[in-house]
Amino acid sequence: METPVSTQPVSRRAQLLSFRHHHSRWLYLCIAAIPCLGPAILIRFLGAKAVVYDEWGLTYLFQKLRDGDLLLSVIWSGNHEHRMVFPRLFFCLAAVATRWDPRVVMYASVLVMLIAWTAFVWSFTNRLRDFGSQSVAAIGLTSLLFFSLCQEQNWLWAFQFEFFLILACQVLALAILMTDTFSLSTRIASAAVLCLIASFSSAQGLFSWIALLPLIFAATSRRKTGWLIVGGWLLTALLVWIIYLNGLDLSHSGGLRVLLAQPFLVLRFALVLMANPFIGHVPLQTRFIVACIVGPVILSLMGFALLSLVRRLGWRAAAPLLSLALIGLMPVAALSTGRLHDGAWVYESSRYTTAGIPATIATVLALCLLQAGASAMSSKAERNSNLPFKALASQKTNYFFVFLCVLLLLGYLWNLSGSIHEAVTESARRKVADEFNLFSDCLHEKIDGSLDPTPESKTFGISLKGLNSKSGMRQLAAGGYRRLVQNPVFAAIPSDVVGKIDDPDQSVDASHASETVDLSGSCKIRSKDQFSPFVFATVPGSSKIIGAEYVPALKRPHLDEEIRWDMSVSRSLCGTEHEDISIDAWTYDRTKKTFCSIGRKTLPASN
């Protein structure tokens, strides 16, 4: 007669393990969320209200919104190969609520990324049984990469909300498909909705349907209706692609034609995009060399880790990370052909680093799965083996995991200081431009901030490239989103400002035929009025600004303190070649809304 064995100790042990696992997942969640403070702090201190680059294309949209004439055709209209339907709708909401404060959209980028990443980590860590050092390192490092400050151009640019919205939708769809909390139909439908939002946010989002296919296969493989679900998914994807691409300008989209014509350059660009978050600010040729080392290391370890997962745990266990890798690799491939000929700035810019980061994250997490604990889908493999799961992972895999984590962490730290420096520099330029744009209606017609500036704009004292559009500022002002100085008042003998313009350099070395007229001088403020931190130049009889210089001391001037300034003015805006040149210098009293004269200087005509 067999003696009955009590199951109480086993049940108690299972409860303890379940309790420990549940609390470990909350610790993982905290580790995953902490790095989002980095971009949030970056936006808090360096975010600016300036309208930047492609955002000038939104000014017409905002004016129509304010006038009540907003049409679906405006929302639906393409921007080269992109349809930004959902980002534009959110931009309209932000414009109405904040009079278009881009910093609100920047914070929204952090928020959607935080929601998606914490959901993904919660679902993924269900596969990790141990709260060990390797799993902590993997979650911590991948969270740092997901919120990496090497993306500073995107974090500090509201227009790039589209990038973050797409990535957040893709990662959130992964998290939903991985969980067992909801029914299969709910998970598939939710993923389809998120892919739809991603698709109509930018062309990059169209790849969502393909990237999620491995996980769709894994979720439906054991069901009789699995192939019907996969077929419905592919049909939906095809319809979305057809609707999206109909009527778009695809002349700048690159594609297979560029790949076949210049395969080496395309491959090099792809490796640069993959490695950029870890290279730092180095010369272009050095960047190429380092990228051709770091990029293949990441890609080879990715292939090794995913193949090892398939071999040891089955393809369903590897499906989520394969989808995550595709989320990163497919946009990199598209960018490598579509932006290949945009110039050297594309290689050095952090604008496109966001696209490739998920592939690197997938590599780290795949190696972590091989090392840190059993997958939830590997229980059958464990029951059929006399060895614990960790014995299945070779020592070589452990070395690869440690090597990759150290390499990526060192690259992250190496790049961090340079990224912050770039962010600080660009933020200062944007904040100056935002204050200066108040005077857009007063600028000479040859001064503008377009990406193809006039010669006069290149010699203008304030860098306005990409940050000023006179027509855009007028549209924002008409919609009530910004204020402009219009019909300016000039006080030739102000009571609150005294100053002078120094005599120009008359030495032989100072050529009168140079392209610019160099001025310097000083002024004193004799009131407690608020002044704009600029000194302006005009020609007598005209209210159009032909030169300007940023003078920080004018922000909070001390009474009767001498403030020095220097300025260069394009000679072509000062008058004819054979006439004497007279230039007036001004500062702007914001309290009285008046330009106050600093002085006038007459210079001899050039020889």
C-alpha positions in Angstrom: 0.0 0.0 0.0 1.4 3.3 -1.1 1.8 6.0 1.5 0.0 9.3 0.4 2.3 12.2 0.0 1.1 15.6 1.2 1.1 18.4 -1.3 1.1 21.2 1.2 4.9 22.0 1.2 4.9 22.2 -2.6 1.9 24.5 -2.6 3.5 26.7 0.0 6.7 26.9 -2.0 4.8 27.7 -5.2 3.0 30.5 -3.4 6.3 32.0 -2.2 7.9 31.7 -5.7 4.8 33.4 -7.2 4.9 36.2 -4.6 8.6 36.8 -5.2 8.2 36.8 -8.9 5.3 39.3 -8.7 7.4 41.7 -6.6 10.4 41.2 -8.9 8.3 42.4 -11.8 7.4 45.6 -9.9 11.1 46.2 -9.3 11.8 45.7 -13.0 9.1 48.2 -13.7 10.7 50.8 -11.5 14.1 50.2 -13.1 12.5 50.6 -16.6 10.7 53.9 -15.7 13.6 55.7 -14.0 15.6 56.6 -17.2 12.6 58.6 -18.6 13.6 61.3 -16.2 16.6 62.0 -18.4 14.6 63.4 -21.4 12.1 65.0 -19.1 14.8 67.0 -17.3 16.3 67.8 -20.7 13.0 69.2 -21.9 12.5 71.1 -18.6 15.7 73.0 -18.9 16.5 73.1 -22.6 13.1 73.0 -24.3 12.2 76.1 -26.3 9.0 77.5 -27.8 10.7 78.3 -31.1 9.2 76.8 -34.2 11.8 74.6 -35.8 12.4 73.4 -39.3 9.5 71.2 -40.5 7.2 72.7 -37.9 6.8 75.8 -40.1 4.7 73.6 -42.3 2.2 73.5 -39.5 1.5 77.2 -39.3 -1.0 77.0 -42.2 -2.8 74.1 -40.4 -3.0 76.2 -37.2 -4.4 79.2 -39.0 -7.1 77.1 -40.6 -7.8 75.6 -37.2 -8.2 79.0 -35.6 -10.5 80.2 -38.5 -12.7 77.2 -38.2 -11.8 76.1 -41.7 -9.8 73.0 -40.9 -10.5 70.4 -43.6 -9.8 66.6 -43.6 -7.8 67.2 -46.8 -5.3 69.3 -44.9 -4.9 66.6 -42.2 -4.7 63.9 -44.9 -2.2 65.7 -47.2 1.2 64.2 -47.7 4.6 65.5 -46.8 6.7 63.7 -49.5 6.3 60.0 -48.5 4.6 60.7 -45.2 1.0 61.1 -44.0 1.0 62.5 -40.5 -2.7 62.2 -39.7 -2.6 61.3 -36.0 0.4 63.6 -35.2 -1.3 66.5 -36.9 -4.5 65.9 -34.9 -2.5 66.0 -31.7 -0.6 69.1 -32.9 -4.0 70.8 -33.4 -5.1 69.8 -29.9 -1.8 71.1 -28.4 -2.2 74.4 -30.5 -5.7 75.0 -29.2 -4.8 74.2 -25.6 -1.4 75.9 -25.3 -1.2 78.4 -28.2 1.3 76.0 -29.6 3.8 75.5 -26.9 6.0 72.8 -28.4 7.3 71.7 -25.0 3.9 70.2 -24.2 4.3 67.9 -27.3 7.9 67.1 -26.2 6.6 65.9 -22.8 3.9 63.9 -24.6 6.7 62.1 -26.5 8.2 61.0 -23.2 4.8 60.0 -21.9 3.8 57.7 -24.8 7.3 56.2 -24.7 7.0 55.6 -21.0 3.6 53.9 -21.3 4.8 51.6 -24.1 8.1 50.7 -22.5 6.7 49.9 -19.0 3.9 47.8 -20.6 6.5 45.9 -22.7 8.8 45.3 -19.6 5.8 44.1 -17.6 4.9 41.5 -20.3 8.5 40.6 -21.0 9.6 40.0 -17.4 6.9 37.4 -17.0 9.5 35.2 -18.8 12.2 35.9 -16.3 12.1 33.7 -13.1 15.0 35.2 -11.3 15.6 38.7 -10.2 19.3 38.3 -10.9 22.1 40.6 -11.7 22.0 39.8 -15.4 18.3 40.5 -15.8 18.6 43.7 -13.8 21.5 44.8 -16.0 19.6 43.9 -19.2 16.4 45.8 -18.2 18.4 48.8 -16.9 20.6 49.1 -20.0 17.8 48.6 -22.4 15.8 51.3 -20.6 18.7 53.7 -20.8 18.9 53.0 -24.5 15.1 53.4 -25.0 15.2 56.9 -23.4 18.7 57.6 -24.5 19.8 61.3 -24.6 21.7 60.6 -27.8 18.3 61.3 -29.3 18.4 64.8 -28.0 17.4 66.4 -31.4 14.2 64.3 -31.3 13.4 64.9 -27.6 13.8 68.6 -28.1 11.8 68.8 -31.3 8.1 68.6 -31.1 7.7 67.6 -34.7 9.5 64.3 -34.0 6.5 63.3 -31.8 5.6 61.2 -34.9 8.7 59.1 -34.4 8.0 58.4 -30.8 4.3 57.8 -31.4 5.1 55.2 -34.0 7.7 53.4 -31.8 5.4 53.6 -28.8 2.5 52.0 -30.8 4.7 49.2 -32.0 6.2 48.4 -28.6 2.8 48.6 -26.9 1.4 46.2 -29.6 4.2 43.8 -28.7 3.4 44.0 -25.0 -0.3 43.3 -25.7 0.4 40.4 -28.0 2.8 38.9 -25.4 0.4 39.0 -22.5 -2.1 36.2 -21.6 -4.3 38.6 -19.7 -6.7 39.3 -22.6 -8.3 37.0 -25.2 -6.6 36.4 -28.5 -9.2 38.4 -30.4 -8.8 41.3 -28.1 -5.0 41.2 -28.5 -5.1 41.0 -32.3 -7.7 43.8 -32.5 -5.7 46.0 -30.2 -2.5 45.4 -32.1 -4.2 46.2 -35.4 -5.5 49.5 -34.0 -2.1 50.5 -32.8 -0.6 49.5 -36.2 -3.2 51.7 -37.9 -2.2 54.7 -35.7 1.5 54.1 -36.4 0.8 53.7 -40.2 -1.0 57.0 -40.5 1.6 58.8 -38.4 4.5 58.5 -40.9 5.8 56.1 -43.6 7.9 54.3 -41.0 4.7 53.1 -39.3 3.8 51.0 -42.3 6.4 48.5 -41.3 4.5 47.7 -38.1 2.3 45.2 -39.9 5.4 43.3 -41.1 7.4 43.6 -37.9 4.6 42.1 -35.8 4.1 39.1 -38.1 6.4 36.7 -36.1 4.4 37.4 -32.9 1.1 37.1 -34.8 2.2 33.7 -36.1 3.3 32.7 -32.6 0.0 33.7 -31.0 -2.2 31.9 -33.5 0.0 28.9 -34.3 -1.9 26.5 -32.0 -5.4 27.5 -33.1 -7.4 26.0 -36.0 -8.3 29.5 -37.2 -4.7 30.7 -37.0 -4.2 30.9 -40.7 -7.4 32.9 -41.1 -6.2 35.4 -38.5 -2.8 35.7 -40.3 -4.6 36.1 -43.6 -6.9 38.8 -42.2 -3.8 40.6 -40.8 -2.0 40.5 -44.1 -5.1 41.7 -46.0 -5.6 44.6 -43.6 -1.9 45.5 -44.0 -2.3 45.4 -47.8 -5.3 47.7 -47.7 -3.6 50.2 -45.4 -0.5 50.3 -47.6 -2.7 50.9 -50.7 -4.7 53.7 -49.1 -1.6 55.3 -47.6 0.5 55.3 -50.8 -2.2 56.5 -53.1 -1.4 60.0 -54.4 1.8 60.4 -52.5 5.0 61.9 -53.9 7.5 59.0 -53.7 10.3 60.6 -55.7 12.5 61.0 -52.6 11.8 57.6 -51.1 14.9 55.8 -52.4 14.3 52.0 -52.3 15.7 49.1 -54.2 16.9 51.3 -57.0 19.3 53.2 -54.7 20.4 49.9 -53.0 21.3 48.3 -56.4 23.1 51.4 -57.6 25.2 52.1 -54.5 25.1 49.0 -52.2 28.3 49.8 -50.3 27.2 53.3 -49.4 23.8 52.1 -48.3 25.4 49.4 -46.1 27.8 51.9 -44.6 24.9 54.3 -43.9 22.9 51.5 -42.2 25.9 50.6 -40.0 26.3 54.3 -39.0 22.6 54.5 -38.0 23.0 51.4 -35.9 26.2 52.5 -34.2 25.5 56.3 -33.9 24.1 56.1 -30.3 27.5 54.7 -29.1 30.0 56.6 -31.3 30.0 60.1 -29.9 30.9 63.3 -31.6 33.9 62.4 -33.8 35.1 63.4 -37.3 33.1 61.9 -40.1 35.8 59.5 -41.3 36.4 58.2 -37.8 32.6 57.7 -37.5 32.7 55.5 -40.6 35.5 53.4 -39.2 34.0 52.9 -35.8 30.5 52.2 -37.3 32.0 49.5 -39.4 33.1 47.8 -36.2 30.3 48.5 -33.8 27.5 47.9 -36.3 28.6 44.4 -37.3 29.2 43.5 -33.7 25.6 44.4 -32.8 24.1 42.7 -35.9 26.2 39.5 -35.5 25.3 39.1 -31.8 21.7 39.8 -32.7 21.7 36.9 -35.2 23.5 34.6 -32.7 21.1 35.4 -29.9 17.9 35.0 -31.9 19.0 31.8 -33.5 20.1 30.4 -30.1 16.7 31.3 -28.7 14.9 29.5 -31.6 17.2 26.4 -31.1 16.8 26.1 -27.3 13.4 27.5 -26.6 11.5 27.3 -29.9 10.6 29.9 -32.4 7.5 31.1 -30.4 9.8 32.1 -27.5 12.0 34.1 -29.9 9.1 35.7 -31.8 8.6 38.8 -29.5 12.3 39.7 -29.8 12.4 39.0 -33.5 9.5 41.4 -33.9 11.4 44.0 -31.8 14.5 43.5 -33.9 12.4 44.1 -37.1 10.9 47.2 -35.6 14.5 48.6 -35.6 16.0 47.1 -38.7 13.3 47.9 -41.2 13.3 51.7 -40.7 17.1 51.6 -40.8 17.0 49.9 -44.1 14.5 52.4 -45.5 16.4 55.4 -44.2 19.6 54.1 -45.6 18.2 54.3 -49.1 15.9 57.3 -48.7 18.3 59.7 -47.0 21.6 58.5 -48.5 22.2 61.7 -50.5 21.0 64.3 -48.0 24.6 65.3 -47.1 27.1 64.7 -44.4 24.8 66.1 -41.6 22.7 63.0 -41.9 25.5 60.8 -40.7 26.3 63.1 -37.7 22.7 64.0 -36.8 20.9 62.3 -33.9 17.6 62.8 -35.7 17.5 59.2 -37.0 19.1 57.3 -34.1 15.7 56.5 -32.7 14.9 54.2 -35.5 17.7 51.6 -34.9 17.6 51.5 -31.1 14.9 48.7 -30.8 17.2 46.3 -32.7 20.0 46.8 -30.2 17.5 46.4 -27.3 16.3 43.1 -28.9 19.9 41.9 -29.0 20.5 42.6 -25.3 17.2 41.0 -24.2 17.7 37.9 -26.3 21.1 37.3 -24.7 19.4 38.0 -21.3 16.8 35.3 -22.0 19.5 32.8 -22.8 21.2 33.6 -19.5 18.9 35.0 -16.8 16.1 32.4 -16.6 13.6 30.2 -18.4 11.1 31.5 -20.8 7.4 31.0 -20.0 7.3 29.0 -23.2 10.2 26.8 -22.3 8.5 24.7 -19.6 8.2 21.7 -21.9 12.0 21.8 -22.7 12.7 22.0 -18.9 10.5 19.0 -18.1 12.3 16.9 -20.8 15.8 17.7 -19.5 17.6 16.6 -16.4 19.5 19.9 -16.3 18.2 23.2 -15.1 17.6 25.9 -17.7 20.7 27.8 -16.9 22.9 24.8 -17.8 21.5 25.0 -21.3 23.2 28.3 -21.9 26.9 28.0 -22.7 29.6 30.0 -21.0 30.3 31.6 -24.4 26.8 33.2 -24.3 27.6 34.6 -20.9 30.7 36.2 -22.3 28.8 37.6 -25.2 26.2 39.1 -22.9 28.7 40.8 -20.6 30.8 42.0 -23.6 27.8 43.6 -25.3 26.5 45.2 -22.1 29.9 46.7 -21.3 30.4 47.9 -24.9 27.0 49.6 -25.1 27.2 51.2 -21.7 30.7 52.6 -22.4 29.4 53.9 -25.8 26.3 55.4 -24.1 28.5 57.2 -21.5 31.0 58.3 -24.2 28.2 59.8 -26.2 26.4 61.4 -23.3 28.5 64.5 -22.7 28.6 65.4 -26.4 24.9 64.9 -26.7 24.2 67.2 -23.8 26.6 69.8 -25.1 24.9 69.7 -28.5 21.5 70.1 -26.8 22.6 73.0 -24.7 24.1 74.8 -27.8 21.0 74.3 -30.0 18.7 75.2 -27.1 20.4 78.5 -26.7 20.1 79.2 -30.4 16.4 78.4 -30.4 15.6 80.4 -27.3 17.3 83.5 -28.9 15.4 82.9 -32.1 12.1 82.6 -30.3 12.6 86.0 -28.7 13.8 87.5 -31.9 10.9 86.1 -34.0 8.7 88.8 -32.3 10.3 91.2 -34.8 9.8 89.0 -37.9 7.5 91.6 -39.5 10.2 94.2 -39.2 12.9 92.2 -41.0 14.3 93.3 -44.3 12.8 91.2 -47.1 16.3 89.6 -47.8 16.6 88.3 -44.3 15.0 85.0 -43.6 15.6 81.8 -41.7 15.0 79.3 -44.4 17.2 76.2 -44.9 18.5 77.8 -48.1 19.4 81.2 -46.7 20.2 84.3 -48.8 23.7 85.8 -48.6 22.4 88.5 -46.4 21.0 86.0 -44.0 24.3 84.2 -43.7 26.0 87.4 -42.5 23.1 88.3 -40.2 24.3 88.6 -36.6 21.7 86.0 -35.2 21.6 82.4 -36.5 18.1 82.0 -37.8 18.5 79.0 -40.1 15.5 76.8 -39.8 14.1 79.0 -37.0 12.5 81.9 -38.8 9.8 82.2 -41.4 8.3 85.6 -41.9 5.2 84.2 -43.6 5.0 81.5 -40.9 5.1 84.0 -38.1 2.4 86.1 -39.7 0.2 83.0 -39.9 0.9 82.2 -36.3 0.1 85.8 -35.3 -3.1 85.8 -37.4 -4.2 82.7 -35.5 -3.3 84.2 -32.1 -0.5 81.7 -31.4 2.3 84.3 -31.4 2.6 88.1 -31.1 4.5 90.3 -33.5 5.8 93.9 -33.4 3.8 95.7 -36.1 3.8 99.3 -37.1 6.8 100.0 -34.9 7.4 103.3 -33.1 11.0 104.7 -33.2 12.1 107.2 -30.6 15.1 109.2 -32.0 15.7 110.9 -28.6 14.7 108.4 -25.9 14.7 109.4 -22.3 15.5 105.8 -21.1 18.5 104.9 -23.2 21.7 106.7 -24.0 24.5 105.3 -26.1 26.9 105.7 -28.9 28.4 104.0 -31.9 32.2 103.7 -32.0 34.2 105.1 -34.9 34.9 102.4 -37.4 38.3 100.9 -38.1 40.0 103.1 -40.7 43.2 101.1 -41.0 44.5 99.8 -44.3 43.7 96.3 -43.3 40.0 97.1 -42.9 38.8 96.8 -46.4 35.8 99.0 -47.4 35.0 96.4 -50.1 34.2 93.7 -47.6 30.8 92.1 -47.6 29.9 93.4 -44.1 30.0 96.6 -42.2 31.3 96.1 -38.7 29.9 98.2 -35.9 30.4 98.4 -32.2 29.3 100.6 -29.4 27.8 100.9 -26.0 24.5 101.9 -24.3 23.1 102.5 -20.8 19.6 101.9 -19.6 18.1 104.5 -17.3 14.8 103.0 -16.4 13.3 99.8 -15.0 11.5 99.0 -18.2 11.9 95.6 -19.8 14.1 95.5 -22.9 14.5 92.8 -25.5 18.1 91.5 -25.5 19.0 92.7 -28.9 20.6 95.7 -30.6 19.2 96.3 -34.1 20.4 98.2 -37.1 18.4 100.1 -39.7 19.1 102.6 -42.4 17.7 106.2 -41.9 14.2 106.5 -43.2 13.4 102.8 -43.1 11.9 100.7 -40.3 13.3 97.4 -41.7 15.9 95.6 -39.6 19.0 94.9 -41.6 21.2 93.7 -38.7 20.9 92.5 -35.2 23.0 91.1 -32.3 22.0 89.2 -29.2 23.1 91.1 -26.1 22.3 89.0 -22.9 23.1 91.9 -20.6 20.0 93.7 -21.9 17.7 91.1 -20.4 18.2 92.4 -16.9 20.1 95.6 -17.2 21.5 97.5 -14.2 20.7 101.2 -14.2 23.4 103.3 -15.9 25.7 100.2 -16.4 27.6 100.4 -19.7 26.6 97.6 -22.0 29.0 96.8 -24.9 27.8 95.4 -28.2 29.2 94.4 -31.6 27.4 93.9 -34.8 28.0 93.0 -38.5 25.6 94.3 -41.2 25.5 93.1 -44.8 26.9 95.9 -46.9 24.4 95.2 -49.7 21.6 96.3 -47.4 23.1 99.6 -46.4 22.8 101.5 -49.6 24.5 102.0 -53.0 28.2 101.3 -53.4 29.2 104.9 -54.2 27.3 106.7 -51.5 28.1 107.3 -47.8 26.5 104.7 -45.5 24.5 105.8 -42.5 23.3 103.2 -40.0 21.1 103.7 -37.0 21.4 101.4 -33.9 18.4 100.7 -31.7 17.2 98.7 -28.7 13.6 97.7 -28.0 11.7 98.8 -24.9 9.2 96.1 -24.4 7.3 98.1 -21.7 6.7 101.1 -23.9 6.7 99.0 -27.1 9.2 101.5 -28.7 12.5 101.3 -30.5 15.0 103.5 -28.6 17.9 105.1 -30.5 21.4 104.2 -29.4 23.0 106.4 -32.1 23.8 106.9 -35.8 27.0 106.5 -37.6 27.9 107.6 -41.1 30.6 105.7 -42.9 32.4 106.7 -46.1 31.5 105.0 -49.4 33.6 102.0 -50.4 36.3 102.6 -53.0 
